Amino acid sequence: MFSTSRNEKMVEVLTGAERRRRRTPQEKITIVQQTESPRLL
């Protein structure tokens, strides 16, 4: 039986020879700033 909750999150499983994305230092800074900012609902 499966639980259905609003707290569940989707997860994508990558298989095969997919490669990690290479990000520039500026892209990394932008991503960190976005995760630290308060989210609007």
PDB file of N, CA, C and O in Angstrom:
ATOM      1  N   MET A   1       0.857  -1.179   0.000  1.00  0.00           N
ATOM      2  CA  MET A   1       0.000   0.000   0.000  1.00  0.00           C
ATOM      3  C   MET A   1       0.898   1.236   0.000  1.00  0.00           C
ATOM      4  O   MET A   1       1.944   1.258   0.648  1.00  0.00           O
ATOM      5  N   PHE A   2       0.476   2.253  -0.731  1.00  0.00           N
ATOM      6  CA  PHE A   2       1.259   3.475  -0.847  1.00  0.00           C
ATOM      7  C   PHE A   2       0.646   4.585  -0.015  1.00  0.00           C
ATOM      8  O   PHE A   2      -0.575   4.724   0.062  1.00  0.00           O
ATOM      9  N   SER A   3       1.499   5.362   0.599  1.00  0.00           N
ATOM     10  CA  SER A   3       1.066   6.519   1.370  1.00  0.00           C
ATOM     11  C   SER A   3       0.994   7.724   0.444  1.00  0.00           C
ATOM     12  O   SER A   3       1.894   7.942  -0.367  1.00  0.00           O
ATOM     13  N   THR A   4      -0.058   8.497   0.561  1.00  0.00           N
ATOM     14  CA  THR A   4      -0.154   9.729  -0.231  1.00  0.00           C
ATOM     15  C   THR A   4      -0.156  10.901   0.725  1.00  0.00           C
ATOM     16  O   THR A   4      -1.098  11.099   1.492  1.00  0.00           O
ATOM     17  N   SER A   5       0.897  11.663   0.668  1.00  0.00           N
ATOM     18  CA  SER A   5       1.076  12.795   1.556  1.00  0.00           C
ATOM     19  C   SER A   5       1.548  13.982   0.747  1.00  0.00           C
ATOM     20  O   SER A   5       2.234  13.816  -0.261  1.00  0.00           O
ATOM     21  N   ARG A   6       1.191  15.170   1.175  1.00  0.00           N
ATOM     22  CA  ARG A   6       1.639  16.372   0.476  1.00  0.00           C
ATOM     23  C   ARG A   6       3.128  16.620   0.675  1.00  0.00           C
ATOM     24  O   ARG A   6       3.724  17.417  -0.050  1.00  0.00           O
ATOM     25  N   ASN A   7       3.730  15.954   1.642  1.00  0.00           N
ATOM     26  CA  ASN A   7       5.150  16.152   1.921  1.00  0.00           C
ATOM     27  C   ASN A   7       6.055  15.302   1.032  1.00  0.00           C
ATOM     28  O   ASN A   7       7.277  15.452   1.065  1.00  0.00           O
ATOM     29  N   GLU A   8       5.461  14.409   0.236  1.00  0.00           N
ATOM     30  CA  GLU A   8       6.270  13.553  -0.622  1.00  0.00           C
ATOM     31  C   GLU A   8       6.861  14.363  -1.759  1.00  0.00           C
ATOM     32  O   GLU A   8       6.231  15.292  -2.263  1.00  0.00           O
ATOM     33  N   LYS A   9       8.071  14.009  -2.161  1.00  0.00           N
ATOM     34  CA  LYS A   9       8.758  14.706  -3.240  1.00  0.00           C
ATOM     35  C   LYS A   9       9.074  13.713  -4.348  1.00  0.00           C
ATOM     36  O   LYS A   9       9.280  12.526  -4.094  1.00  0.00           O
ATOM     37  N   MET A  10       9.109  14.207  -5.572  1.00  0.00           N
ATOM     38  CA  MET A  10       9.458  13.367  -6.716  1.00  0.00           C
ATOM     39  C   MET A  10      10.974  13.218  -6.776  1.00  0.00           C
ATOM     40  O   MET A  10      11.712  14.161  -6.490  1.00  0.00           O
ATOM     41  N   VAL A  11      11.424  12.037  -7.145  1.00  0.00           N
ATOM     42  CA  VAL A  11      12.847  11.770  -7.309  1.00  0.00           C
ATOM     43  C   VAL A  11      13.040  11.149  -8.681  1.00  0.00           C
ATOM     44  O   VAL A  11      12.320  10.224  -9.056  1.00  0.00           O
ATOM     45  N   GLU A  12      14.002  11.652  -9.424  1.00  0.00           N
ATOM     46  CA  GLU A  12      14.306  11.098 -10.739  1.00  0.00           C
ATOM     47  C   GLU A  12      15.569  10.255 -10.626  1.00  0.00           C
ATOM     48  O   GLU A  12      16.595  10.723 -10.131  1.00  0.00           O
ATOM     49  N   VAL A  13      15.487   9.018 -11.084  1.00  0.00           N
ATOM     50  CA  VAL A  13      16.633   8.120 -11.054  1.00  0.00           C
ATOM     51  C   VAL A  13      17.262   8.120 -12.436  1.00  0.00           C
ATOM     52  O   VAL A  13      16.617   7.773 -13.425  1.00  0.00           O
ATOM     53  N   LEU A  14      18.528   8.511 -12.493  1.00  0.00           N
ATOM     54  CA  LEU A  14      19.238   8.555 -13.766  1.00  0.00           C
ATOM     55  C   LEU A  14      19.979   7.243 -13.970  1.00  0.00           C
ATOM     56  O   LEU A  14      20.715   6.787 -13.094  1.00  0.00           O
ATOM     57  N   THR A  15      19.778   6.651 -15.123  1.00  0.00           N
ATOM     58  CA  THR A  15      20.489   5.422 -15.454  1.00  0.00           C
ATOM     59  C   THR A  15      21.233   5.627 -16.760  1.00  0.00           C
ATOM     60  O   THR A  15      20.868   6.489 -17.561  1.00  0.00           O
ATOM     61  N   GLY A  16      22.242   4.862 -16.969  1.00  0.00           N
ATOM     62  CA  GLY A  16      22.978   4.968 -18.226  1.00  0.00           C
ATOM     63  C   GLY A  16      24.189   5.866 -18.087  1.00  0.00           C
ATOM     64  O   GLY A  16      24.684   6.112 -16.986  1.00  0.00           O
ATOM     65  N   ALA A  17      24.655   6.350 -19.224  1.00  0.00           N
ATOM     66  CA  ALA A  17      25.910   7.099 -19.280  1.00  0.00           C
ATOM     67  C   ALA A  17      25.686   8.603 -19.278  1.00  0.00           C
ATOM     68  O   ALA A  17      26.377   9.329 -19.992  1.00  0.00           O
ATOM     69  N   GLU A  18      24.740   9.076 -18.497  1.00  0.00           N
ATOM     70  CA  GLU A  18      24.498  10.517 -18.439  1.00  0.00           C
ATOM     71  C   GLU A  18      25.620  11.187 -17.653  1.00  0.00           C
ATOM     72  O   GLU A  18      26.155  10.619 -16.701  1.00  0.00           O
ATOM     73  N   ARG A  19      25.959  12.374 -18.058  1.00  0.00           N
ATOM     74  CA  ARG A  19      27.066  13.092 -17.423  1.00  0.00           C
ATOM     75  C   ARG A  19      26.539  14.232 -16.560  1.00  0.00           C
ATOM     76  O   ARG A  19      25.464  14.781 -16.801  1.00  0.00           O
ATOM     77  N   ARG A  20      27.335  14.568 -15.544  1.00  0.00           N
ATOM     78  CA  ARG A  20      26.986  15.699 -14.684  1.00  0.00           C
ATOM     79  C   ARG A  20      27.189  16.989 -15.443  1.00  0.00           C
ATOM     80  O   ARG A  20      28.088  17.107 -16.275  1.00  0.00           O
ATOM     81  N   ARG A  21      26.336  17.960 -15.142  1.00  0.00           N
ATOM     82  CA  ARG A  21      26.460  19.257 -15.789  1.00  0.00           C
ATOM     83  C   ARG A  21      27.603  20.035 -15.152  1.00  0.00           C
ATOM     84  O   ARG A  21      27.754  20.041 -13.931  1.00  0.00           O
ATOM     85  N   ARG A  22      28.389  20.677 -15.965  1.00  0.00           N
ATOM     86  CA  ARG A  22      29.468  21.532 -15.465  1.00  0.00           C
ATOM     87  C   ARG A  22      28.957  22.959 -15.429  1.00  0.00           C
ATOM     88  O   ARG A  22      28.512  23.502 -16.440  1.00  0.00           O
ATOM     89  N   ARG A  23      29.029  23.559 -14.251  1.00  0.00           N
ATOM     90  CA  ARG A  23      28.530  24.925 -14.077  1.00  0.00           C
ATOM     91  C   ARG A  23      29.692  25.878 -13.839  1.00  0.00           C
ATOM     92  O   ARG A  23      30.722  25.514 -13.271  1.00  0.00           O
ATOM     93  N   THR A  24      29.490  27.111 -14.292  1.00  0.00           N
ATOM     94  CA  THR A  24      30.494  28.144 -14.053  1.00  0.00           C
ATOM     95  C   THR A  24      30.398  28.580 -12.589  1.00  0.00           C
ATOM     96  O   THR A  24      29.374  28.356 -11.944  1.00  0.00           O
ATOM     97  N   PRO A  25      31.452  29.199 -12.063  1.00  0.00           N
ATOM     98  CA  PRO A  25      31.380  29.703 -10.683  1.00  0.00           C
ATOM     99  C   PRO A  25      30.196  30.657 -10.479  1.00  0.00           C
ATOM    100  O   PRO A  25      29.566  30.627  -9.422  1.00  0.00           O
ATOM    101  N   GLN A  26      29.885  31.495 -11.464  1.00  0.00           N
ATOM    102  CA  GLN A  26      28.759  32.424 -11.319  1.00  0.00           C
ATOM    103  C   GLN A  26      27.433  31.671 -11.254  1.00  0.00           C
ATOM    104  O   GLN A  26      26.549  32.050 -10.486  1.00  0.00           O
ATOM    105  N   GLU A  27      27.282  30.612 -12.045  1.00  0.00           N
ATOM    106  CA  GLU A  27      26.058  29.807 -11.988  1.00  0.00           C
ATOM    107  C   GLU A  27      25.910  29.165 -10.612  1.00  0.00           C
ATOM    108  O   GLU A  27      24.803  29.103 -10.078  1.00  0.00           O
ATOM    109  N   LYS A  28      26.996  28.694 -10.039  1.00  0.00           N
ATOM    110  CA  LYS A  28      26.956  28.084  -8.707  1.00  0.00           C
ATOM    111  C   LYS A  28      26.544  29.100  -7.650  1.00  0.00           C
ATOM    112  O   LYS A  28      25.744  28.791  -6.767  1.00  0.00           O
ATOM    113  N   ILE A  29      27.082  30.304  -7.737  1.00  0.00           N
ATOM    114  CA  ILE A  29      26.726  31.369  -6.792  1.00  0.00           C
ATOM    115  C   ILE A  29      25.238  31.681  -6.892  1.00  0.00           C
ATOM    116  O   ILE A  29      24.563  31.836  -5.874  1.00  0.00           O
ATOM    117  N   THR A  30      24.728  31.773  -8.111  1.00  0.00           N
ATOM    118  CA  THR A  30      23.306  32.067  -8.325  1.00  0.00           C
ATOM    119  C   THR A  30      22.431  30.976  -7.717  1.00  0.00           C
ATOM    120  O   THR A  30      21.420  31.280  -7.084  1.00  0.00           O
ATOM    121  N   ILE A  31      22.801  29.722  -7.899  1.00  0.00           N
ATOM    122  CA  ILE A  31      22.021  28.606  -7.352  1.00  0.00           C
ATOM    123  C   ILE A  31      21.996  28.672  -5.831  1.00  0.00           C
ATOM    124  O   ILE A  31      20.942  28.486  -5.222  1.00  0.00           O
ATOM    125  N   VAL A  32      23.138  28.934  -5.212  1.00  0.00           N
ATOM    126  CA  VAL A  32      23.198  29.025  -3.749  1.00  0.00           C
ATOM    127  C   VAL A  32      22.347  30.183  -3.251  1.00  0.00           C
ATOM    128  O   VAL A  32      21.633  30.041  -2.258  1.00  0.00           O
ATOM    129  N   GLN A  33      22.412  31.327  -3.925  1.00  0.00           N
ATOM    130  CA  GLN A  33      21.608  32.484  -3.518  1.00  0.00           C
ATOM    131  C   GLN A  33      20.116  32.168  -3.616  1.00  0.00           C
ATOM    132  O   GLN A  33      19.340  32.590  -2.758  1.00  0.00           O
ATOM    133  N   GLN A  34      19.711  31.443  -4.636  1.00  0.00           N
ATOM    134  CA  GLN A  34      18.301  31.087  -4.797  1.00  0.00           C
ATOM    135  C   GLN A  34      17.839  30.153  -3.689  1.00  0.00           C
ATOM    136  O   GLN A  34      16.704  30.264  -3.225  1.00  0.00           O
ATOM    137  N   THR A  35      18.699  29.234  -3.256  1.00  0.00           N
ATOM    138  CA  THR A  35      18.295  28.304  -2.203  1.00  0.00           C
ATOM    139  C   THR A  35      18.252  28.975  -0.839  1.00  0.00           C
ATOM    140  O   THR A  35      17.537  28.516   0.052  1.00  0.00           O
ATOM    141  N   GLU A  36      19.006  30.056  -0.662  1.00  0.00           N
ATOM    142  CA  GLU A  36      19.027  30.751   0.626  1.00  0.00           C
ATOM    143  C   GLU A  36      17.948  31.817   0.736  1.00  0.00           C
ATOM    144  O   GLU A  36      17.670  32.290   1.838  1.00  0.00           O
ATOM    145  N   SER A  37      17.336  32.206  -0.370  1.00  0.00           N
ATOM    146  CA  SER A  37      16.311  33.245  -0.327  1.00  0.00           C
ATOM    147  C   SER A  37      14.983  32.645   0.121  1.00  0.00           C
ATOM    148  O   SER A  37      14.709  31.479  -0.161  1.00  0.00           O
ATOM    149  N   PRO A  38      14.151  33.428   0.817  1.00  0.00           N
ATOM    150  CA  PRO A  38      12.845  32.919   1.242  1.00  0.00           C
ATOM    151  C   PRO A  38      11.979  32.618   0.022  1.00  0.00           C
ATOM    152  O   PRO A  38      11.977  33.363  -0.958  1.00  0.00           O
ATOM    153  N   ARG A  39      11.251  31.523   0.104  1.00  0.00           N
ATOM    154  CA  ARG A  39      10.405  31.124  -1.026  1.00  0.00           C
ATOM    155  C   ARG A  39       9.036  31.765  -0.920  1.00  0.00           C
ATOM    156  O   ARG A  39       8.466  31.881   0.165  1.00  0.00           O
ATOM    157  N   LEU A  40       8.525  32.176  -2.055  1.00  0.00           N
ATOM    158  CA  LEU A  40       7.182  32.736  -2.114  1.00  0.00           C
ATOM    159  C   LEU A  40       6.201  31.625  -2.434  1.00  0.00           C
ATOM    160  O   LEU A  40       6.454  30.808  -3.320  1.00  0.00           O
ATOM    161  N   LEU A  41       5.097  31.585  -1.732  1.00  0.00           N
ATOM    162  CA  LEU A  41       4.087  30.545  -1.980  1.00  0.00           C
ATOM    163  C   LEU A  41       3.016  31.033  -2.899  1.00  0.00           C
ATOM    164  O   LEU A  41       2.088  30.288  -3.214  1.00  0.00           O
TER     165      LEU A  41
END
